[in-house]
Amino acid sequence: MIQEPFRHSLDLLHSAQQPNGGFPYHLGENSRPDATAWAIMALSAYAFDHESCNRGRAYLASQQANDGRVSISPSHPEASWPTPLAIFAWESISQYQEAQSRAIDYLIGFTGQHFSNPDPSIIGHDTSIPGWPWIAETHSWVVPTALALLALHKVGLGTHPRAKAGRHLLLNRQLPNGGWNYGSTTVFNRELPPLPECTAIALQALAGHTAIHEIAQSLQYLSHELPRLRTPISLGWTLLGLGAWDLKPTNTEELVLACLQRQERYGSYTLLSLALLLCGANAQQGLYSLLPGPLPQSPTSFARHQ
């Protein structure tokens, strides 16, 4: 049985669906692919109105370009980072297999700008490793690379050269003392601070494909930060990231309910943030446990073979 605060949030998400099947970032705005994909995942996770999810998937298909990308809007085709989210929303839905396949082909062929590092004392990370950018013809960063990796892993392409390079990029961008930020490690030999949501997204993407000793400090950092997290994006991703390593906290429900209640003081969350938080609350073993089909290799199983 769904608790009342969760049901209220699901009702709010459901009521925000637009006539074209998409979901907006804020109530009253136009539909966006990223918000739509997260809404589909949240509603599906709670088995809440399958027809609404199907209409959302159709909206995502209507936003797909001929080359397979799903951009944030038709006016910004270079911002194709929602493509992995669409792949998640279409997972195991037979009528969208072709759309999903084209999106996967686009991801494999799409990369950021990479170059030899002119001065490692200024830019601390390896700038030559291929990954994925937020915007076409820009450098690769942690979050879009992690999202693309998650999509490739889910469809069984974890051994593809692009996936291997993506994991190499994430491990290279891991901060010396643990955790990740947007994607810079040191600047002028000074270590930059980590961010919980970036750390959680990277940990989710590496789960099942990386030995635990390589990310142990990052898991410790994220677990330490968890009690202090107050925002839906940071908390939602942290629940997914820790869950992917079989470390989902036992007080998850308490943390999520407290986060939902803060809207009474600070105002309503964006619909995307709300959907992400609901996903984090429901997922038992990270993001993949919300999606149809078998789970990828567990981190525990992977560790036994290292």
N, C-alpha and C positions, 0 to 999 in steps of 0.2 A: 504494500500500500504506500502511495506517495504522500509524504508529509505535506501539510498545508502550505508552508513557505515555498516548497519546491513546486507544488501544483500551481500556486499563484504565479510563480516565475514562468512556468511552462505555458500557462494560459496567456500571459503577457506576450511571450514569444509568438505563440500561435496567432493571437489577434493582430499582430503587426504585419502578417504576411500581406503582400501587395497583390492586386489583381493579376499581375503578370507572373505570380508564383514566387517572386523573390522576396527577400527580407532586407529591411534597411539597417543601417548602422545605428541611427537614432530614430525614434518614433517620428513619423511624419515626413521622413526623407525618402528619396528614391531607393530602389533596391540596389544592393551591392553583392557581388559574388562571394566575397569573404564572409560577410555576415550570413548570407544564405547557406553556405556550406556548414558553418558552425551551428546554425539553427537546425539544419537537417540532422546533424550528428547528435545534437542534444535531444531533439524530439524523438529520434529513433532510439536513443539509449533508454528512454523511458516508455517506449512503445506508445507514443502519444500521437495519434492521428497520422496513419500511414499515407492517406491521400494528400495531406498537406506536404509531407516529405516528397512525394512523387511530383507534385507541382513545383516544388523547389528545385528538384533535379532537372525538370524540363526547362526551368528558367536558366539554370547553369548551362545547359546544352545550347540554349538560344544565344548565350553570350560567348560561345566558343568560336574563335577565328578559324579560318581555313587551315592554318598551320598547326592547329591543336591547342594553342594557348588560350587561357582564360584570364583576361586582364581585369584590373580593378574597375575600368570603365572603357567604353568604346573610344572615348576621347583621349585615353592614356594607354594605348596598346603596348607601350614599352614597359609598363608596370604589370608584368605577367606573374608575379609571385603568388596570386591566388590559384594558379594551376594545380599544385599538389592538393589543395583543399577540395577542389572539384573532383579530383581522382578519389579522395576519401569518400565523398558524397555519392559517387557512382559505383563504389565497390560492390561487386557481386549482384548488381542489378542488370539483368541480361539485355534490356533494351538500350543500355548506355555503354555496352562493352566497346562498341566502335568509337564512341566519343572518348572513353577512357584510354583506349589504345592510342588514339591520336595525341592525347594530352601527354602520355608517357613518352611517345616518340619526340614530342616537342621538348620535354624536359631533358632527355638524353642529348639532344642536339644544341641545347641552349647553355651558355656559360658566361661568366663575367669576364672582365678584362684582367689579364695577369701579365706580370712583367718581372724582370730580375730586380731584386731589391738594391737600389743604388747605395743605401747606407743603413745597415742593420741597427746602428746605434740610434737612428731616428725612428725607423719603422721596425718593430721587433719581430713581427711575424713573417713567414715565408710568403711573399707576394706572388710566387710563381705557381702555387697549387691551384688547379681548377676547381671551382665551386659554382655557386649560383648567386646572382646579385638581386637586389630589390628592383633595380631599374636596368634595362638593357644598356650595354656599353659602359657599365660602371663596374667597380671592383666587387668581388664576392664577399659576403658577410655571413655571420653565424646563423641567423634565423632563417633566411631564405634557403641556405644550404641544408639546414636541418630539416626543413619542411620537404624539400625535394628528396632528401635521403629517406625520410619516412615513407613517402609515396613509392619510391623504388623498392624499398625493403618489403612493403606490403604486397606488391604485385610479383614478388619473387625474383627481383633483379639485384639482390644484395651483393652478388659477386661481379656485377657489371663494372668495367673500369671506371665509369663515372661515379658509381657508388663508393668504390674503394678510394678514389681521389677525394670524394666528399668527406669520408671519415678521416682521411689523412688531414684534410684542411681543419676539421673541427678539433682534432687532437693537437694540431699545431697552434690553434688559436686559444687553447686552454691556458689560463693564466698560471704562472709559475707556482703560486700559492693556492691554486684551485679555483674553479668557477670559470665562467665566461661572461663577457659583456657583448656589445654589438659586434665585436670582431677584431679589436686591437689589443695587443698584449702589453707591449711597452712602447713608450714614446720618449725619445731622448733619454733612454735607459731608465725611465721611471715606470714602474708597473702600474697599470690602470686598475681600478676596482671592478669587481664582478657585479653582475646584476642577477637577481633570483630567476626572473623569467627566461633570460637568455641561457642561464645555466641549466634550467629545467628542460628547455627545448632541446639543447644539445645532448643532455643525458638521455632523454627520450629517444633521440635519433640514434644514439650509439648502443642502446640496450640490445643485447643479443648478438652483437657484432664486435664487442670490445671487451677485453679482459678487465675485471673489476679493479685490479691494481693500477690500471692506467687512469682511472677516474675517481679513485677513492677519496682524494682530497676534495674533489668537487661535490661528491655525495655528502661528505662531512659538512662542507660549507652550506649546502642547501638545507640539510637537516637542521643545522644551527639557526638558519634564517627563518625556517618555517613558523615558529611561534610568533614572530614579529610581523608576519605578512598580513596586510589589511586590504589590499586591492584585489578585485576579482581576477584580473589577468595574471598577476604574480602568483596568487594562491591557486588558481585553476591550473596553470602550467606546472606549478610545483607538485601538486597532487598527481598529475599525470607523469611527470618526470620521476618522482620517487616510486610511484606505483610500477613503472616500467622495470624497476630494479627490485621489485617485490618488497618495497619499503613504504607502502602506503600507510600513513599514520592511523592509529586506532581511533583518534578523536577527529577524524575527517568531518563527520556530520556536525560536530560542535563548531569547528572552524568555519565551515561553509554557512551555517545558520547565522553565526555572528557577522560574517561578511555581508550576507543578505540584509541583515537588520541595520547595517550602517547606512543603507539608502534612506532610512528615515531621517537621518541627520544631514547627509551630504547630497542627497538627491539620487535620482534613478541612474542606474548604470546603463551604458550602451548595450544594445541588444547582443552584439557580438561578445562583449565581456560577460554578460549574463549567461549566454549559451556555453561559453568556454568554462565558466565556473561550474555549471550544471554537469558538463562532461567530466570535469575533474572529480566532482562528488560521486558520480556513478561508476566511473571506470575502476575496476578492481586491479588491473595490471597494465595501466597506461592506456594510451590512445587506442592501440590495436584491439583491446578488449571491448571497445565500443563498436568496432566495425565488423561486418559479416566475414565469414571465412575463418580459417585456422589462424591461431596466433603464430607469429614468427618464433624462432628459437628463443627460449627464455634466457635471461642473463645467467641464471644459476646453472643451466645446462651448458651454456657456452663456457663458463668458468671452469667446469669440470674437465673440459677438453683442452685447457691451455697449459 
